[in-house]
Amino acid sequence: MDLAGFPKAGARWFQAWWLYAQQPGAQGVVGRAGRPPLPAGHTVHIVESAELLAATTGGNATYHVYTDAPAARLYIDGVLQPGAGVPSASQGAWMGWFEWSVARPSAAAAAAAGGGRHNVTAEALDGAGAVVARATRVSAGAAAAIVLTLDAPSRSTATGTKVLLDGHDVALVRATLVDAAGVVVHGSGGSAAGAFNVSFSVTSGPARVLGVGNGDPFCQEPHQVPWRTTYHGLARAVLKVTLDASHAAATRRSMLAIDLETGKSTVEVADPGASDDAQDIVVTASAPGLAAATLRIATSVDAAVDGVLPVAMASTHLPVSLE
């Protein structure tokens, strides 16, 4: 994972290798029964973006594909590439790593294949040559909008479904740049042209922007501000709850009694005699020239269900996704 908690390509390689190692008869299956579950089925991941084909330097572009399947093939703008099903020279198929060196196609080829967009498709093949998984990358147009999603809490990451109003819990919000067709604009990263400064704000609910990130190790922007420049089309906001309404009433009375800061803390302790109804958190992300996005985050006051340990205990059987 990178500095902002986004999965790197290496995470896909580990996923492919882990899945392969769990196959009957595969190497390295010792301790397989004790491993946490992964999503059912096969995986295939294209490391490089389709924008790599649009580079003006000419020559060849190298594409890597990670999969747990024994073979793979690659299509560039609909054309099957030579060496289908052949693993890279440096790694065997059991390592889940395939690579191709492909000639960059012309703009005319991209136009003929997909309306001007380059298309890179990888297919994972089983021992009989049947396709068991497929992945596609399409080159993006200009950034048009922001999409907000929640990495935590989320069922896909086995981190529960609600933020606990305990004065400490956080939510990990992902902002993704997409073009008019909804394609992720991967090329907008770091100092490259097309990067956008995304501002986050909590428009309602008991939370504040605790910090931000984008995964770029060379980025020198501050972390504890409500804005961040996108990196490869992504930016992260960490929201922290500002209300403690989940502790027992007696505990909250004691906390109020010893509140020497008289309300200066960033966390408010809810009146023990008031209703414990949870209020959703609403966060908005915006950037100049782009359509803004809004995300609603559910909250909870029930620590017995949505606390750290109960969520962890209830999630041990869930497959963790990298999507």
C-alpha positions in Angstrom: 0.0 0.0 0.0 1.2 3.5 -0.6 1.3 6.4 1.9 -2.4 7.2 1.5 -3.5 3.6 1.8 -4.1 2.9 -1.9 -3.0 -0.5 -3.2 0.1 -0.5 -5.3 0.6 -2.9 -8.2 2.6 -5.1 -5.8 -0.5 -5.7 -3.8 -2.0 -7.3 -6.9 1.0 -9.5 -7.3 0.8 -10.7 -3.7 -2.9 -11.4 -4.3 -2.1 -13.4 -7.4 0.6 -15.4 -5.7 -1.6 -16.0 -2.6 -4.4 -17.3 -4.8 -2.0 -19.5 -6.8 -0.5 -20.9 -3.6 -3.9 -22.0 -2.5 -4.6 -24.1 -5.6 -4.4 -27.9 -5.2 -1.0 -29.2 -5.9 0.6 -25.8 -6.1 4.0 -25.0 -4.5 4.1 -23.3 -1.1 0.7 -24.6 0.3 1.9 -25.1 3.8 -0.4 -23.3 6.3 -3.0 -22.7 3.6 -5.9 -23.6 5.9 -5.0 -20.8 8.4 -4.9 -18.0 5.8 -7.7 -15.4 5.7 -10.1 -15.8 2.8 -9.7 -14.0 -0.5 -12.3 -13.3 -3.1 -13.5 -16.4 -4.9 -12.3 -17.1 -8.5 -9.2 -16.0 -10.3 -7.6 -12.6 -10.5 -5.8 -10.7 -13.4 -4.3 -7.2 -13.1 -2.7 -5.0 -15.7 0.0 -2.9 -14.1 0.5 -0.1 -16.6 -2.2 2.3 -17.7 -3.5 2.6 -21.3 -2.0 6.1 -21.4 1.4 4.5 -21.7 0.5 3.8 -25.4 -0.1 7.5 -26.1 3.5 8.5 -25.2 5.1 10.6 -27.9 8.5 8.9 -27.5 7.6 6.1 -29.9 9.3 2.7 -29.7 7.9 -0.1 -27.5 5.9 -0.1 -24.3 6.2 -2.8 -21.7 3.1 -4.2 -20.1 3.1 -6.5 -17.0 0.1 -8.7 -16.1 -0.3 -10.3 -12.7 -2.5 -13.4 -12.4 -2.8 -16.6 -10.5 -3.8 -18.5 -13.7 -1.2 -20.6 -15.5 -1.3 -18.6 -18.7 -2.3 -15.1 -19.9 -2.7 -13.2 -23.2 -2.8 -9.5 -24.0 -4.7 -7.4 -26.5 -3.7 -3.9 -27.5 -6.5 -2.0 -29.2 -8.1 -5.4 -30.0 -5.0 -6.9 -31.5 -3.6 -10.1 -29.9 0.0 -9.6 -28.9 2.7 -12.2 -29.7 3.8 -14.5 -27.0 0.3 -15.2 -25.6 0.5 -17.4 -22.6 4.3 -17.2 -22.3 5.6 -16.1 -18.9 8.3 -13.5 -18.6 11.9 -14.5 -19.2 12.9 -13.8 -15.6 10.0 -15.4 -13.8 8.1 -18.7 -14.1 4.4 -18.9 -14.5 4.1 -20.0 -10.9 5.2 -16.5 -9.9 2.1 -15.0 -11.5 4.0 -12.5 -13.6 3.7 -12.1 -17.4 5.1 -9.3 -19.5 4.9 -8.1 -23.1 6.9 -5.5 -25.1 4.5 -4.0 -27.6 4.9 -1.5 -30.3 3.0 1.7 -29.6 0.0 1.8 -32.0 -0.9 4.8 -34.0 -3.7 7.2 -33.2 -5.6 5.8 -36.2 -5.4 2.3 -34.7 -6.9 3.5 -31.5 -9.6 5.4 -33.3 -10.5 2.3 -35.3 -10.6 0.1 -32.2 -12.3 2.3 -29.7 -13.2 5.8 -30.8 -9.8 7.3 -30.2 -9.3 5.6 -26.8 -6.5 3.1 -26.4 -7.7 -0.3 -25.0 -5.5 -2.8 -23.1 -7.1 -6.1 -22.2 -5.6 -9.0 -20.4 -7.2 -12.5 -20.2 -6.2 -15.2 -17.7 -6.4 -18.7 -19.0 -6.7 -22.0 -17.2 -4.8 -25.2 -18.1 -7.3 -25.9 -20.9 -7.0 -22.5 -22.4 -10.4 -21.2 -21.2 -10.7 -17.6 -20.1 -11.2 -17.5 -16.3 -10.7 -13.7 -15.7 -10.4 -10.6 -17.7 -9.2 -7.0 -17.0 -9.3 -3.9 -19.2 -7.7 -0.5 -19.1 -9.0 2.3 -21.3 -7.2 5.6 -21.9 -9.1 8.5 -20.4 -10.1 11.8 -21.7 -10.0 15.1 -19.8 -11.0 15.0 -16.1 -14.7 16.0 -15.8 -15.8 15.0 -12.3 -14.9 13.7 -8.9 -16.2 10.4 -7.5 -16.2 9.9 -3.7 -16.0 6.4 -2.3 -15.4 5.0 1.2 -12.4 2.6 1.8 -13.2 2.4 5.6 -15.6 1.6 7.0 -16.5 -0.7 4.2 -17.5 -4.4 3.9 -15.0 -4.8 1.0 -12.1 -4.0 3.3 -13.6 -5.8 6.3 -13.7 -2.6 8.4 -17.4 -2.6 9.3 -20.2 -0.5 7.9 -20.4 2.5 10.2 -18.2 5.1 11.9 -18.4 4.8 15.7 -19.1 8.1 17.5 -16.6 7.5 20.2 -14.5 10.7 19.6 -11.7 8.6 18.0 -12.9 6.7 15.0 -12.0 7.8 11.4 -13.3 7.3 7.9 -11.0 6.9 4.9 -12.5 8.7 1.9 -11.2 8.3 -1.6 -11.6 11.0 -4.3 -11.2 9.7 -7.8 -10.9 11.8 -11.0 -13.0 10.5 -13.9 -13.6 11.7 -17.4 -17.1 12.3 -19.0 -17.4 8.5 -19.7 -16.6 7.6 -16.1 -13.1 6.3 -16.9 -10.5 7.0 -14.2 -8.0 9.6 -15.2 -4.8 7.8 -14.1 -2.5 10.1 -15.9 -3.2 13.1 -13.6 -0.5 12.7 -11.1 2.1 14.6 -9.2 3.5 17.6 -11.1 2.1 16.2 -14.4 -0.3 18.3 -16.4 -3.9 17.5 -15.5 -3.4 17.2 -11.7 -6.2 18.8 -9.7 -6.3 20.3 -6.3 -9.3 18.7 -4.5 -10.8 20.4 -1.5 -12.7 18.4 1.1 -15.3 19.7 3.5 -17.7 18.2 6.1 -21.0 19.8 5.2 -23.0 18.1 8.0 -22.5 15.6 10.8 -20.1 15.3 13.7 -16.7 15.1 11.9 -13.8 17.2 10.7 -11.1 16.7 8.1 -8.2 15.3 10.1 -5.7 15.0 7.3 -5.2 14.3 3.6 -2.8 12.4 1.3 -2.4 11.2 -2.3 0.3 8.5 -2.1 3.0 10.5 -3.8 6.2 10.1 -1.8 7.7 13.3 -3.4 4.7 15.5 -2.6 5.6 18.3 -0.3 2.1 19.6 0.4 1.0 19.7 4.1 -1.0 16.8 5.5 -3.2 18.5 8.0 -5.2 20.7 5.6 -8.5 20.1 3.9 -7.1 20.0 0.3 -4.7 17.8 -1.7 -3.4 17.6 -5.3 -4.4 14.4 -7.0 -1.7 11.7 -7.8 -2.6 9.3 -10.6 -6.1 10.6 -10.3 -6.5 9.9 -6.6 -6.6 11.9 -3.4 -7.4 10.8 0.2 -9.2 12.5 3.1 -9.2 11.2 6.6 -12.3 12.2 8.6 -12.3 12.0 12.4 -15.5 12.0 14.4 -16.0 15.0 16.7 -18.6 13.6 19.0 -18.5 11.0 21.8 -21.9 9.5 22.1 -21.1 5.9 22.4 -19.5 5.6 25.8 -21.7 4.6 28.7 -23.7 7.5 30.3 -21.8 7.3 33.6 -18.5 7.5 31.7 -19.7 10.6 29.7 -20.8 12.3 33.0 -17.3 11.8 34.4 -15.8 13.1 31.2 -17.9 16.3 31.3 -17.1 16.8 35.0 -13.4 16.9 34.4 -13.5 18.8 31.1 -11.0 21.5 32.2 -10.8 22.9 28.7 -14.5 23.9 28.9 -15.3 22.8 25.4 -12.1 23.7 23.6 -11.4 20.1 22.7 -12.2 19.1 19.1 -14.3 16.3 20.5 -17.7 17.1 22.1 -19.1 14.8 24.7 -22.8 14.2 24.2 -25.1 14.9 27.1 -25.8 11.5 28.8 -29.4 12.4 29.2 -30.0 13.3 25.6 -31.0 11.0 22.8 -28.3 8.8 21.4 -29.6 8.9 17.8 -26.7 8.8 15.4 -26.3 11.5 12.8 -24.8 10.7 9.4 -21.7 12.5 8.2 -21.8 14.2 4.8 -18.5 15.1 3.0 -18.1 17.1 -0.2 -15.2 17.2 -2.5 -14.6 19.9 -5.2 -12.0 21.2 -7.6 -12.0 24.1 -10.1 -13.6 23.1 -13.4 -14.9 19.7 -12.1 -18.3 18.5 -11.0 -18.3 18.2 -7.2 -19.2 15.0 -5.3 -20.9 14.3 -2.1 -20.7 11.2 0.1 -22.9 10.2 3.1 -21.2 8.2 5.8 -23.3 6.2 8.3 -22.5 6.5 12.0 -23.2 4.4 15.1 -23.4 4.9 18.9 -23.3 1.1 19.6 -19.8 0.2 20.5 -20.8 -3.4 21.1 -21.5 -3.8 17.4 -19.4 -1.1 15.7 -16.4 -0.9 18.0 -12.9 -2.0 16.8 -12.8 -5.4 18.3 -16.5 -6.4 17.5 -15.9 -5.4 13.9 -12.6 -7.3 13.7 -14.3 -10.4 15.2 -17.2 -10.2 12.8 -14.9 -9.7 9.8 -12.5 -12.7 10.1 -14.6 -14.7 7.5 -14.9 -11.9 5.0 -12.8 -11.9 1.8 -10.9 -8.6 1.5 -11.0 -6.9 -1.9 -8.5 -4.5 -3.4 -11.0 -2.8 -5.7 
